């Protein structure tokens, strides 16, 4: 398991100070139609409204701001299915650093285009995130670059934690946080902040049924991998669990829930119909879990994180046509 530094609440407050010149707090929305449809006291944290359309940007800016002097003259490397790569590309441009992003062949074309538009070199390699990650790690070593792991980076997790400071300061009576889980940076940050503010807050991670590595690792207590994965939610598509977020999740997270692609797709439709908000599949996972567990969650004040809004046109055409 992880034997390096673990972020604390003080690191999240430092991150908020670093992010303040660059990002405004994202809004919370309480769509009456969604609340009525689910029968829940639920609100949405709209991370899809951030500059790259996803929560990951908080971590990227925090890391670059903290390491700006040490990174001067170096190239930063990252592997991503899209949102972490966009975060690194955006922050690298902000601080005047070259960035190389490895993404799997077949990655979300909107996210690939965004990374290139932000000035990053994008290398498409591997059949999935984990193969792209292995190629990226080798390239970073070869070129003596700064490899920014998508999960095992305390500064990334501290940056992501700022969204939960915002949420709990806006609504300190929250009782349940529903957080999409790919590699676990978001849910570990949620747990860190929530348990420091109020240990009674229930933190629930939501992962894709077709990519359950973190779910299985959370149950066993050891990082596990799967040979394959079957999900269209690229933001949740990883075959491997990583040590830092798993260590934190085992300490701070109460429960993990699995949702199907069909449930996430239906949640995308539900969010669009009732809140007029576009969520990508991963970004709709929290609402999918709320619908799936509505009877258990009734009567509680719930926050569902819309972690990203980078849905493709093909996904939206399918959504609107079905």
Secondary structure, 3 states (H helix, E strand, C coil): CCCCCCCCHHHHHHHHHHHCCCCCCCCEECCHHHHHHHCCEEEEEEHHHCCCCECCHHHHHHHHHHHHHHHCCCCEEEECCCHHHHHHHHHHHHCCCCEEEEECCCCCHHHHHHHHHCCCEEEECCCCHHHHHHHHHHHHHHHCCEECCCCCCHHHHHHHHHHHHHHHHHCCCCCEEEEECCCCHHHHHHHHHHHHHCCCCEEEEEEECCCCHHHHHHHHCCCCECCCCCCCCHHHCCCECCHHHHHHHHHHCCEEEEECHHHHHHHHHHHHHHHCCCCCCHHHHHHHHHHHCHHHHCCCEEEEEECECCCCHHHHHHHHHC
